[in-house]
């Protein structure tokens, strides 16, 4: 997918999400519309860090762009199902045990700080624990077999590296959901709002992935913006313990500001580096 086409699809999904948001505003009111927008922005911004991880996974296995699209399609379908399970489970737990929100807040603060302090390291996902466990369940071929997930050799069924990648991506999405869903809970605990904001953000991930694949070096500081958003949403949840309520409007402003500033900082620093090189 070309960068221009990927950007067009990203804009399409964002536009569709805003249309849905307008529908919520018309039928459910301003407050619910703001909650959806807040959840969507949080999920979309946090997903950026997850997409960088996908880039590392595909790079580690040397997967071609054509095959990446197929894996991402299956990964997004799996994420839609997993998010429904996690959100319904999370809402049920929060309804019965409200103090769980404070634990979610603490987890988000720790995750945000760890993300800010974490150094970039090249990881060989071929040696990951998930791949080793999969290898004990079913033999995995060393080479790709086209776009197939399974292949039969000498009457023995093998999984291909492409299937192994789906397992890795789904597992990383589970870990990602541990941060992203509680972050959206800081805006709303309405299961409809939480789930739809998640789904609309997820639907545009494939197109956004190909945009980031082309421009990843220009967004080097966005990771720190994502970390600050995680930390902020964590403090927002923990502050409830002290009867401090941060409005949805203020939350949206802070999240937008952090995201925009991190993009601007990335663009400025990248431009300065390019000038130095030239």
N, C-alpha and C positions, 0 to 999 in steps of 0.2 A: 504494500500500500504506500503510495507517494505521500510526502508530508502534507501537500496541499489537500489531497483527498481525506487524509486522516483528520486534519484541522476542520474540514467541512463537516465530517461526521461528528466530531466533538461538539461543534456549534449546534448541529442538529439535535443531539441528545440534551444539551444544555437548554436549548429553546423548548424542547418537548417537556423538560422538567419544569421550566418556568410557566408553561401553559397549564400543566397539572397543578402547579402552585396557585395559579390564578383561579382554577376551579375550586380549590380548597377555600380560597378567600371568599368566593361567591357563595358556596354552600355551607361552609363551616365557620367563617368569620376570620377576622384579622389575626387573632391570637394563634389559631391553628395554622394559618398560612405562614406566620413568622416562625413557628416551631418547625414546620416542614422545611422552610428555607434554611434555618439554622442547622437542622440535622443533615440536610443535603450538602451544605457547604463544609461541615465538619467531615462527613464521610468522604467527600470528593478530595479535600485537602489531605486527609490522612491516607487515602488510597495512593497518593503520589509516591509515598515512601515504599508502599508495597509493590508498586510497579517497577521501581528501581531494583527491588529484590528479584522480580521476575526476569528483568534484563540480565542479572547476574546468573540466574539459573540457566537460561537459554544459552548464554555465552559459555558457561561451564561445559554444557553438553554439545556445543557447536551446532545448534539447531537452526535450520534455514528459516527465513521469514515465512515461506509458504506453510511450513509445518507449525510454526508458532501460532498462526491464526487459528488452526484447528484445535490446538491445545487450549488456547485462550477461550474459545467458544465453549468447550467442555468445562473449563475452569469456572467460567462465569455462570453456567447452568448449575454447577455444583454449589457455587457460592450462594445463589438465590435460595436453594433448598436449605443449606446450612444456616443462613441468616434467619430464615423463618423459624427454625427450631430454636436457635439461640435467643432470638428476640422474645418469642412466646415464653420460653423458660425464664429469661431474665425478668420480664414484666411480672410473671407469676411470683417469682421470688421477691421482687421489690414490693409488690402489693402486700405480701404477707410479712416481710421483714424489711421495713424501711431503712433500718440501720445498715443494710447491705450497700446502700448508695455511698456511705462514708468509706466503706472498704474499696468500692469501685474508684472513688476519688483518690484514695491513697495509691492504688495500683497505677492510675493514670499519671500521678505526679512522679512516681518512681520511674515509670516507663519514659516519660518526657525527659527527665534528667539523664537517664541512661542513654537515650538517643542523642542528646546534645554532647555527651562526653565520649560516646563510642567513636573509635577511630575506624576509618575505612580500611577494610581488609579484603583481599581476594580470597574467596572461598571456593573450594572444589566440591561442588554438590554431588559429584559422582561418589565421593567417600562419605556422604551423609549417613546418619544412622537409619533414616527412613529407607534409603536404597538398600542398605544391608539387611534390614528386616524383610523388605520385599523379596530380596534374593533368597531368603530362607523359606518363603512361602511358595514362590514360583521362580524357576530359572529366568534370568534376564539376559537377552542377547547383548553382545558388546557393541554391535553396530546397529544403526537404524535400518528398518525394513520398509523403506518408503514412508507413507503416512499411516502405516498400520500400528495398532496398539499390541496386537498379539500375532504370533506366527507359529506354525507347527513345523518342527524339524525332526525327522526320524520318529514320527508318531508322538513326539513330546511337545507339549504346549509351552511356548516361551512368551514372556512379556518383553516388549521392546523398550528401549530408553524413552520413547515418546510416552508410553504408559507410565513409566517411572516418574517422568516430569509432572504428569497430571497429579500423581500422588503427592509429590513435593509441593506443588502449587496449592492443592486443596489443604494440605497440612499447614502451610504458611498462612493461608487465609483464615484457618481456625485460630491461629495465634494472633493474627491481625484483628480478628473480631473481638478478641478479649480486650483490646484497647478501644476499637472504634465504636462498638455498641454501648459500652458504659459512657463514652464521650457524648454520644447522642442522647443518652439518658439524662445528661446534665441540662439538656434543652427540653425534652419531653419524655414521658413514660407512657404516652398513648401508643399502643401497639401498631395502630394503623399509620400514624405519623412516622414512627421509628422505622417500620418496615418499608413503607413506600419511599422514604427519603434514602434509605439504604439501597433499594432496588434501582431507583433512577440514577443514583451515583454509579452503581455497578454496571448498568447497561452501557454506559459510555466508556468503560475502562479499556476495552480493546482498542478503540480509536485513539484514546489518550496514550496508551502504551506505545503506539507507533510514533506519535508526536514526540514523546519523551525519549524514545530510542534515537531520534535524530538530533534532539536538542539537549540531551542529558548534561553535557558539559557546561551549558549556559544556565543551568538551574542548581548549581552546586550548594547554594545557601538555603534552598527551599526546605531541605531536611531539618534545618534548625528552626525554621518557621513552623513546620509540622510538630516538632518537639515542644515548642512554646505553646501551641494550640492544645496539645495533650496536657501539658502542665496547667494551663489556664482552666480547662474543663475539669481537671482534677480538683483544683482549688475551689471551683464553683460548687462541686458536690460536697466537699469537706466543709465549706462555709455554712452549709445548711445546718451543720451540727451546732453552730453558734447563732442560729436564726438570722443569718445574713443571706438575703436573697438577691442574686444578680439577675436583672431582667433579661428577657430574651433579646430585646432591642440592643441593650448594652453588650450582651454576649456576641451578637452578630457583628456589631461594630468592631469589637476587639479582634474577633477571628478574621474578619475581612482585612483589618489594618495589618495584622501580623502577616497574613498571606501576601498581600500586595507589597509590603515593605521587603519581605524576603525575596520576592521575584525581582523587585527593583534593584536591591542590593546585589543579587546574582548577576543581573544584566550589566550593572556599573562595573563590578569587579572583573567580569569576563571581558568587557570592552577595554579596560585598562591593561589587562594581560595581553590582549591582542595587539594593542598599541606598542607595548614593550617588545613583543616578539618581532614586530615589523620595524 
